[in-house]
Amino acid sequence: MFEIGYDKDWTSFWKKIPREQHERILKKILELKEDKQFRHLKLGSPYFVLEVGQYRICFIEEDTKRILMFVGNHKDYEKWIGMK
């Protein structure tokens, strides 16, 4: 089992998500507690990506903790990747 943590910028990204999508995205976030493999953002990157319809959740793994770094639609996701 993994513990879920949040990056300091997470709240600002979360506030931009429409409220009607929150429950759907939270269900996917709860999957991060399970011992499952997820897709890397790109080869050599420390980030993993979880897709929820048009939304993307990016996180990193540290031992038994998964830290949520970003959530947003595909357009915002592309911008965020460009800054990393």
Backbone torsions as a table, in degrees:
resi	resn	phi	psi	omega
1	MET	NA	139.2	178.1
2	PHE	-105.9	148.4	172.5
3	GLU	-91.4	146.3	178.9
4	ILE	-101.7	129.7	175.7
5	GLY	-124.3	171.0	-176.4
6	TYR	-131.9	135.8	173.8
7	ASP	-71.5	158.2	-178.4
8	LYS	-61.2	-26.3	-179.3
9	ASP	-88.9	-7.2	-175.1
10	TRP	-53.6	-46.2	-175.8
11	THR	-58.9	-40.3	-179.7
12	SER	-65.3	-36.8	176.8
13	PHE	-69.7	-43.8	-176.9
14	TRP	-61.4	-38.1	-178.7
15	LYS	-64.6	-23.3	-179.3
16	LYS	-81.2	-13.2	-178.9
17	ILE	-80.3	133.0	177.8
18	PRO	-59.1	139.3	-177.0
19	ARG	-54.5	-35.7	-178.3
20	GLU	-66.6	-14.1	178.3
21	GLN	-95.8	-13.4	-175.0
22	HIS	-55.6	-48.9	-176.3
23	GLU	-62.3	-44.1	179.9
24	ARG	-60.8	-43.4	-179.5
25	ILE	-70.5	-39.6	179.1
26	LEU	-61.4	-36.7	177.1
27	LYS	-60.0	-41.9	178.8
28	LYS	-68.4	-38.9	179.3
29	ILE	-61.3	-37.4	178.9
30	LEU	-63.2	-25.7	175.8
31	GLU	-63.9	-24.0	-179.2
32	LEU	-67.0	-18.7	177.6
33	LYS	-71.2	-25.4	-178.0
34	GLU	-76.6	155.4	179.3
35	ASP	-84.2	73.8	-179.6
36	LYS	-120.9	158.0	175.6
37	GLN	-91.0	142.0	177.9
38	PHE	-127.4	161.8	-175.7
39	ARG	-73.3	135.3	173.9
40	HIS	-72.9	148.5	176.6
41	LEU	-58.6	-49.7	173.7
42	LYS	-161.8	162.2	-177.2
43	LEU	-56.1	128.2	179.0
44	GLY	86.4	-4.1	-179.9
45	SER	-88.4	144.8	177.4
46	PRO	-80.0	-6.3	-174.9
47	TYR	-90.1	145.0	173.4
48	PHE	-115.4	155.6	-177.2
49	VAL	-125.3	137.2	175.2
50	LEU	-124.2	127.6	-177.5
51	GLU	-101.2	136.2	177.2
52	VAL	-133.2	89.8	-174.8
53	GLY	60.2	-124.1	179.7
54	GLN	-85.8	-1.1	-177.9
55	TYR	-98.6	151.1	178.6
56	ARG	-125.2	141.0	175.1
57	ILE	-119.3	125.0	177.8
58	CYS	-112.0	140.1	-178.9
59	PHE	-150.0	165.2	174.7
60	ILE	-121.8	158.7	177.0
61	GLU	-110.9	134.6	174.5
62	GLU	-134.6	104.3	-178.0
63	ASP	54.6	-109.5	-178.0
64	THR	-106.7	24.8	-178.3
65	LYS	-127.8	138.0	172.8
66	ARG	-114.7	122.1	-174.8
67	ILE	-105.6	118.7	179.8
68	LEU	-74.2	125.4	-176.1
69	MET	-106.9	-35.4	-172.8
70	PHE	-152.7	145.8	166.9
71	VAL	-143.6	137.1	179.1
72	GLY	176.3	174.2	178.7
73	ASN	-74.2	173.3	-173.4
74	HIS	-60.3	-37.5	-179.9
75	LYS	-63.0	-47.3	178.6
76	ASP	-67.2	-34.4	177.5
77	TYR	-60.0	-45.7	178.8
78	GLU	-60.7	-41.5	177.9
79	LYS	-63.8	-45.0	-178.6
80	TRP	-62.1	-42.6	177.9
81	ILE	-60.5	-41.5	-179.3
82	GLY	-60.8	-25.6	179.9
83	MET	-86.3	-12.1	-176.7
84	LYS	-94.2	NA	NA
